[in-house]
Amino acid sequence: MTGLPPRKRIEDVELMRALAHPLRSALVDHLMAVGPRTASECAAAVGSTASNCSWHLRQLARHGLVERVEGEDGRERPWRACQVGIEFGDDPELHGAQLAVVGTTLAREKELTERYLDAADRLDKEWRDASGINNYSLRVTAAELEELVRAIDALVRPYVGAIREDASAEALPVHLGLRAFPRIDAEGKPSR
């Protein structure tokens, strides 16, 4: 992982509120996945209008999450994400705001998964065969889980679209989600 940019650490409640907004979260996610895009291109990807996306992109820029870049034709300047990932601090005072961001992120993952399932039969066989939706029930210690998550992160980060410079012309933006946590039973206790 040497040489890869770090994730943006968020410990500001106002910034978390900005990311808890579904459209803003979708815009940041989209720009991190595909690279610089205009407000019109973002609108088509996230299901909104160009003017609405433009307004929300300006709000995200105020928080340092996106920025304008020079466009190819000089007419409209695209936006790009300023980071390649986001992580939270440990401040218990921010727990509610963190949960709101996580909830928005999970809703976005569900939406992306549903879009994929709706379109899968129209994708090339190569992409259908390469795609996967897997679930695993592991039995690990907390230290083993931490090691596993770090190893997966080290494996995946070099492929992050916003920083990968060696992607072939056939490469497409791909969504990869990972959730790893102890199973909690219906009574709210860790399963044994």
Contacts in CASP RR format, 6 or more apart in sequence:
PFRMAT RR
TARGET T0000
AUTHOR 0000-0000-0000
METHOD contacts of the structure
MODEL  1
MTGLPPRKRIEDVELMRALAHPLRSALVDHLMAVGPRTASECAAAVGSTA
SNCSWHLRQLARHGLVERVEGEDGRERPWRACQVGIEFGDDPELHGAQLA
VVGTTLAREKELTERYLDAADRLDKEWRDASGINNYSLRVTAAELEELVR
AIDALVRPYVGAIREDASAEALPVHLGLRAFPRIDAEGKPSR
1 153 0 8 1.000
1 154 0 8 1.000
1 157 0 8 1.000
1 158 0 8 1.000
4 84 0 8 1.000
4 157 0 8 1.000
4 158 0 8 1.000
4 160 0 8 1.000
4 163 0 8 1.000
5 83 0 8 1.000
5 84 0 8 1.000
5 163 0 8 1.000
7 83 0 8 1.000
7 84 0 8 1.000
7 85 0 8 1.000
7 86 0 8 1.000
7 87 0 8 1.000
8 65 0 8 1.000
8 82 0 8 1.000
8 83 0 8 1.000
8 85 0 8 1.000
8 86 0 8 1.000
8 87 0 8 1.000
9 87 0 8 1.000
9 88 0 8 1.000
9 89 0 8 1.000
10 16 0 8 1.000
10 19 0 8 1.000
10 86 0 8 1.000
10 87 0 8 1.000
10 88 0 8 1.000
10 89 0 8 1.000
10 101 0 8 1.000
11 88 0 8 1.000
11 89 0 8 1.000
11 91 0 8 1.000
11 94 0 8 1.000
12 63 0 8 1.000
13 94 0 8 1.000
13 97 0 8 1.000
14 63 0 8 1.000
15 63 0 8 1.000
15 65 0 8 1.000
16 88 0 8 1.000
16 94 0 8 1.000
16 97 0 8 1.000
16 98 0 8 1.000
16 100 0 8 1.000
16 101 0 8 1.000
17 97 0 8 1.000
17 100 0 8 1.000
18 24 0 8 1.000
18 59 0 8 1.000
18 60 0 8 1.000
18 63 0 8 1.000
18 65 0 8 1.000
19 25 0 8 1.000
19 28 0 8 1.000
19 65 0 8 1.000
19 86 0 8 1.000
19 101 0 8 1.000
19 104 0 8 1.000
20 97 0 8 1.000
20 100 0 8 1.000
20 101 0 8 1.000
20 103 0 8 1.000
20 104 0 8 1.000
21 56 0 8 1.000
21 104 0 8 1.000
22 104 0 8 1.000
22 107 0 8 1.000
22 108 0 8 1.000
23 46 0 8 1.000
23 48 0 8 1.000
23 52 0 8 1.000
23 53 0 8 1.000
23 56 0 8 1.000
24 56 0 8 1.000
24 59 0 8 1.000
24 60 0 8 1.000
25 101 0 8 1.000
25 104 0 8 1.000
25 105 0 8 1.000
25 108 0 8 1.000
26 46 0 8 1.000
26 108 0 8 1.000
27 42 0 8 1.000
27 46 0 8 1.000
27 53 0 8 1.000
27 56 0 8 1.000
27 57 0 8 1.000
27 60 0 8 1.000
27 66 0 8 1.000
27 79 0 8 1.000
28 60 0 8 1.000
28 65 0 8 1.000
28 66 0 8 1.000
28 81 0 8 1.000
29 108 0 8 1.000
30 37 0 8 1.000
30 42 0 8 1.000
30 45 0 8 1.000
30 46 0 8 1.000
31 37 0 8 1.000
31 42 0 8 1.000
31 66 0 8 1.000
31 79 0 8 1.000
31 80 0 8 1.000
31 81 0 8 1.000
31 162 0 8 1.000
32 81 0 8 1.000
32 83 0 8 1.000
32 84 0 8 1.000
32 85 0 8 1.000
32 160 0 8 1.000
32 161 0 8 1.000
32 162 0 8 1.000
33 161 0 8 1.000
33 162 0 8 1.000
33 173 0 8 1.000
33 175 0 8 1.000
34 45 0 8 1.000
34 161 0 8 1.000
34 173 0 8 1.000
35 80 0 8 1.000
35 81 0 8 1.000
35 161 0 8 1.000
35 162 0 8 1.000
36 69 0 8 1.000
36 71 0 8 1.000
36 78 0 8 1.000
36 79 0 8 1.000
36 80 0 8 1.000
37 45 0 8 1.000
37 78 0 8 1.000
37 79 0 8 1.000
37 80 0 8 1.000
38 50 0 8 1.000
38 76 0 8 1.000
38 77 0 8 1.000
38 78 0 8 1.000
38 79 0 8 1.000
39 50 0 8 1.000
39 51 0 8 1.000
39 53 0 8 1.000
39 54 0 8 1.000
39 57 0 8 1.000
39 76 0 8 1.000
39 79 0 8 1.000
40 50 0 8 1.000
40 53 0 8 1.000
40 76 0 8 1.000
41 78 0 8 1.000
42 48 0 8 1.000
42 50 0 8 1.000
42 53 0 8 1.000
42 57 0 8 1.000
42 79 0 8 1.000
43 49 0 8 1.000
43 50 0 8 1.000
43 52 0 8 1.000
43 53 0 8 1.000
46 53 0 8 1.000
57 66 0 8 1.000
57 79 0 8 1.000
60 66 0 8 1.000
61 67 0 8 1.000
61 68 0 8 1.000
61 79 0 8 1.000
64 82 0 8 1.000
65 81 0 8 1.000
65 82 0 8 1.000
65 83 0 8 1.000
66 79 0 8 1.000
66 80 0 8 1.000
66 81 0 8 1.000
66 82 0 8 1.000
67 79 0 8 1.000
67 80 0 8 1.000
67 82 0 8 1.000
68 77 0 8 1.000
68 78 0 8 1.000
68 79 0 8 1.000
69 77 0 8 1.000
69 78 0 8 1.000
69 79 0 8 1.000
69 80 0 8 1.000
70 77 0 8 1.000
71 77 0 8 1.000
71 78 0 8 1.000
80 162 0 8 1.000
81 162 0 8 1.000
84 157 0 8 1.000
84 160 0 8 1.000
84 161 0 8 1.000
84 162 0 8 1.000
84 163 0 8 1.000
85 160 0 8 1.000
88 94 0 8 1.000
88 98 0 8 1.000
88 101 0 8 1.000
109 175 0 8 1.000
109 177 0 8 1.000
112 175 0 8 1.000
113 133 0 8 1.000
113 175 0 8 1.000
116 131 0 8 1.000
116 175 0 8 1.000
120 128 0 8 1.000
120 131 0 8 1.000
121 128 0 8 1.000
123 131 0 8 1.000
127 172 0 8 1.000
137 183 0 8 1.000
138 145 0 8 1.000
138 148 0 8 1.000
140 148 0 8 1.000
145 180 0 8 1.000
148 180 0 8 1.000
149 178 0 8 1.000
149 180 0 8 1.000
152 178 0 8 1.000
156 176 0 8 1.000
156 178 0 8 1.000
158 164 0 8 1.000
161 167 0 8 1.000
161 173 0 8 1.000
182 190 0 8 1.000
182 191 0 8 1.000
183 190 0 8 1.000
183 191 0 8 1.000
184 190 0 8 1.000
184 191 0 8 1.000
185 191 0 8 1.000
END
